[in-house]
Amino acid sequence: MKTFLLGVGCQKGGTTWLHRYLSMHPACDFGFRKEYHVFDALWIRGAKTGKFYRSALADLARRARRQAKRQDRETVERSGKAALQLQKALQHVSFYTDPENYADYFDWLHGSRPGLQLVGDITPSYNGLPAEKFAAIREMLERRGFRVKVIFLMRDPVERIYSATRMRIRDQQGKPGKQGKEPLAFFNKRFAWGDVEMRTRYEHTFGALDQAFAPEDVLYGFYETLFTDAEVRRITSFLGLEYIDPDFEAQVNASPRTAELDSGSIAKVRSYYDATYQAAMARFGEDRIRAIWPHA
């Protein structure tokens, strides 16, 4: 089966580990990126996602300048490598100018070598897309003969936000004017920010995916149960792939937990996202969610 995996979230929900696991599979190829950030940059408003388009343009310009300098002073081998990186940057920008180029690229990638079954894009912030945009992506890929499969991994909302907060602080270390943020204080400040809320309101994603995809084409999973043999087998079966042994010891994109949340902070954020907890319990069972989400 010619399959496209659309990974739609959530941030800090295990998507990087899943991408690494699937990338080791001989029947999978995700191309030159894990997160292409095409449809969030084009279609999500108020979530600060335009930065991905600007970043892609800046990357293209930077590589073009480097390539121009290398032509006269570097070996053919290194110049060829730089030219390949420049080609990838050009290709990435072309996805923004016309999303059909995105579909054409993955169509080409699928046919680039024998035995390839799965290609895809795992971009967690796609979970903020509305139903009509999910349907547009599906239809665009179906015109190339793909069966589009969706995976949406979730995590306890309080834990997801705290992990993302720690990651943001980690990533800003060394940047001018970005030092000195304390995780607990920053967590209490940012939990209701627009982009954070967009990534955490799973109930909105449920509704959009229900409208755009058949139930058999969507797999819902949980960070808390992802790193088990049974869950990985469920994912590979869903994708039509042969199971290969995963490395559960590998930590990917970890955010060190230097302090624990206090009860007041937990209660405030838990209350703010109560509708999300309730939606998850209604959909997957109250007992199940209470068993795996520590703040349910």
C-alpha positions in Angstrom: 0.0 0.0 0.0 1.2 3.5 -0.8 0.9 5.2 2.5 1.5 8.7 3.8 1.8 9.3 7.5 0.5 12.6 8.7 1.8 13.0 12.3 -0.2 15.8 14.0 1.0 16.0 17.5 1.3 16.6 20.2 4.5 18.6 21.0 6.4 16.7 23.8 4.2 13.7 23.2 6.8 11.3 21.8 6.7 12.3 18.2 10.5 12.6 17.9 11.1 9.1 19.3 8.4 7.7 16.9 10.1 9.5 14.0 13.4 8.0 14.9 12.0 4.5 15.3 10.2 4.6 12.0 13.2 6.2 10.2 15.2 3.0 11.0 12.6 0.9 9.2 13.7 -0.2 5.7 10.2 0.4 4.3 10.0 4.1 5.6 11.5 7.4 4.4 10.5 10.8 5.8 12.7 12.7 3.4 15.0 15.6 4.5 13.1 16.7 7.6 11.0 15.4 10.5 8.9 18.5 10.8 8.2 20.3 7.5 5.9 23.0 9.1 4.1 23.7 5.9 0.4 23.7 6.8 0.7 25.3 10.2 2.7 28.2 8.7 0.2 28.6 5.9 -3.1 28.0 7.6 -2.9 28.5 11.4 -3.4 32.1 12.6 -2.4 33.5 15.9 -0.1 30.6 16.8 3.2 32.2 15.9 3.8 29.7 13.2 4.7 32.2 10.5 8.2 31.9 12.0 8.7 28.6 10.2 8.2 30.2 6.8 10.6 33.0 7.7 13.1 30.5 9.0 12.9 28.5 5.8 13.6 31.6 3.7 16.5 32.6 6.0 17.9 29.1 5.7 17.7 29.3 1.9 19.4 32.7 1.8 22.2 31.6 4.2 22.9 28.4 2.2 22.9 30.3 -1.1 25.5 32.8 0.3 27.6 29.9 1.5 27.4 28.0 -1.8 28.5 31.1 -3.7 31.6 31.5 -1.5 32.5 27.8 -1.7 32.5 27.5 -5.4 36.0 29.0 -5.8 37.7 27.7 -2.7 36.4 24.3 -1.7 36.7 20.8 -3.1 34.2 19.4 -5.5 33.0 16.9 -2.8 32.3 19.6 -0.2 30.8 21.9 -2.8 28.5 19.1 -3.9 27.3 18.5 -0.4 26.6 22.2 0.0 24.7 22.2 -3.3 22.6 19.3 -2.0 21.7 21.3 1.1 20.9 24.3 -1.0 18.6 22.1 -3.1 16.8 20.9 -0.1 16.3 24.4 1.2 14.9 25.5 -2.2 12.6 22.6 -2.2 11.4 23.4 1.3 10.5 27.0 0.4 8.7 25.7 -2.7 6.3 23.9 -0.4 5.2 27.2 1.0 4.7 28.9 -2.4 2.6 26.0 -3.6 1.5 23.0 -1.4 1.1 20.9 -4.5 5.0 20.8 -4.6 4.9 19.2 -1.2 2.6 16.4 -2.5 4.8 16.0 -5.6 7.9 15.7 -3.5 6.5 12.8 -1.4 5.1 11.2 -4.5 8.6 11.2 -6.0 10.1 10.1 -2.7 7.8 7.1 -2.5 8.9 6.0 -5.9 12.6 6.7 -5.4 13.5 3.2 -4.3 11.9 -0.3 -4.4 10.2 -1.6 -1.3 9.3 1.8 0.1 5.9 1.6 1.7 5.6 4.7 4.0 6.6 8.4 3.6 5.3 11.2 5.7 5.6 14.4 7.8 5.4 14.5 11.6 4.7 18.1 12.6 3.1 18.3 16.0 1.6 21.8 15.5 -0.6 20.4 12.7 -3.0 19.5 15.5 -4.3 23.0 15.4 -5.5 22.7 11.8 -9.3 22.9 11.2 -11.2 20.1 9.5 -11.4 21.6 6.1 -7.6 22.0 5.9 -7.1 18.4 7.0 -9.5 17.3 4.3 -7.6 19.5 1.7 -4.3 17.7 2.7 -5.9 14.3 2.5 -7.4 15.0 -0.9 -4.2 16.5 -2.3 -2.3 13.4 -1.3 -5.0 11.0 -2.4 -4.7 12.4 -5.9 -1.1 11.0 -5.9 -2.5 7.6 -4.9 -1.7 7.8 -1.2 -3.7 6.3 1.6 -3.3 9.0 4.3 -2.9 7.7 7.8 -2.9 10.0 10.9 -1.2 9.5 14.2 -2.1 11.8 17.1 0.0 11.2 20.3 -1.2 12.9 23.4 0.2 13.6 26.9 -1.3 14.7 30.2 -1.9 18.4 29.4 -0.2 19.7 32.6 2.8 17.5 32.0 2.9 18.4 28.3 3.0 22.1 29.0 5.6 21.8 31.7 7.9 19.7 29.5 7.5 22.2 26.6 8.3 25.0 29.0 11.5 23.3 30.1 12.4 22.6 26.4 11.9 26.3 25.6 14.2 27.4 28.4 16.7 24.8 27.4 16.7 26.0 23.7 17.1 29.6 24.7 20.2 29.1 26.8 23.0 31.3 25.5 20.7 33.6 23.5 21.1 37.3 24.4 18.4 38.4 26.8 16.9 34.9 27.3 18.8 33.7 30.3 17.5 33.4 33.9 14.0 32.0 33.3 12.9 29.8 36.1 10.8 26.8 34.9 8.0 27.0 37.5 7.4 30.8 37.1 7.5 30.5 33.3 5.1 27.6 33.4 2.6 29.7 35.4 3.0 32.5 32.9 2.7 30.7 29.6 0.1 28.0 30.1 -2.7 30.1 28.6 -0.6 31.6 25.7 -2.3 31.1 22.3 0.3 28.8 20.8 0.4 26.7 24.0 -3.3 26.4 24.2 -3.5 25.5 20.5 -1.2 22.6 21.1 -3.0 21.4 24.2 -6.8 21.6 23.3 -6.9 18.0 22.1 -10.7 18.1 21.9 -10.5 20.5 19.0 -8.2 18.1 17.2 -10.6 15.2 17.8 -13.4 17.1 16.1 -11.4 18.2 13.1 -10.0 14.7 12.5 -13.4 13.1 12.9 -14.7 15.3 10.1 -11.8 14.9 7.8 -10.8 11.2 8.1 -12.4 7.8 8.4 -12.0 6.3 11.9 -9.9 3.5 10.6 -7.3 6.0 9.3 -6.6 7.7 12.6 -4.6 6.2 15.5 -4.7 7.9 18.9 -1.9 7.1 21.2 -0.5 8.4 24.5 3.0 9.4 25.5 2.5 7.5 28.8 2.0 4.2 27.1 4.1 4.7 23.9 7.3 3.1 25.1 5.9 -0.5 25.3 6.2 -3.4 22.9 2.4 -3.7 22.6 1.9 0.0 21.6 4.7 -0.1 19.0 3.2 -3.2 17.6 -0.2 -1.5 17.4 1.4 1.4 15.5 3.3 -0.7 13.0 0.1 -2.8 12.4 -1.8 0.4 11.8 0.7 1.6 9.3 1.0 -1.8 7.5 4.6 -2.2 8.5 6.6 -5.2 9.7 7.4 -4.9 13.4 11.1 -4.2 14.2 12.5 -4.1 17.7 12.5 -0.6 19.2 15.2 0.9 21.5 13.2 2.0 24.5 16.4 3.1 26.3 17.1 5.9 23.8 16.1 9.4 25.1 15.2 11.8 22.3 14.8 15.6 22.8 14.7 15.3 26.6 14.0 18.3 28.8 15.7 17.9 32.2 13.2 18.1 35.1 15.1 20.4 37.5 12.1 21.1 39.8 8.7 19.7 40.6 5.4 21.5 40.1 3.7 22.8 43.2 0.1 21.8 44.0 -1.2 25.3 43.4 0.3 25.5 39.9 -1.0 22.1 39.0 -4.6 22.9 40.2 -4.7 26.1 38.2 -3.6 24.6 34.9 -5.6 21.4 35.5 -8.7 23.6 36.0 -8.0 25.7 32.9 -7.8 22.6 30.7 -10.6 20.7 32.4 -12.6 20.5 29.2 -9.6 18.7 27.6 -9.4 16.1 30.4 -13.1 15.6 30.2 -13.0 15.2 26.4 -10.3 12.6 26.7 -12.1 10.7 29.4 -15.3 10.7 27.3 -13.5 9.4 24.2 -11.1 6.9 25.7 -12.7 5.9 29.0 -12.5 7.6 32.4 -10.7 4.7 34.0 -8.1 4.6 31.3 -7.3 8.3 31.3 -7.2 8.4 35.1 -4.8 5.5 35.1 -2.3 7.0 32.7 -2.5 10.8 33.2 -1.2 11.8 36.6 -3.3 14.9 36.8 -6.6 13.5 35.5 
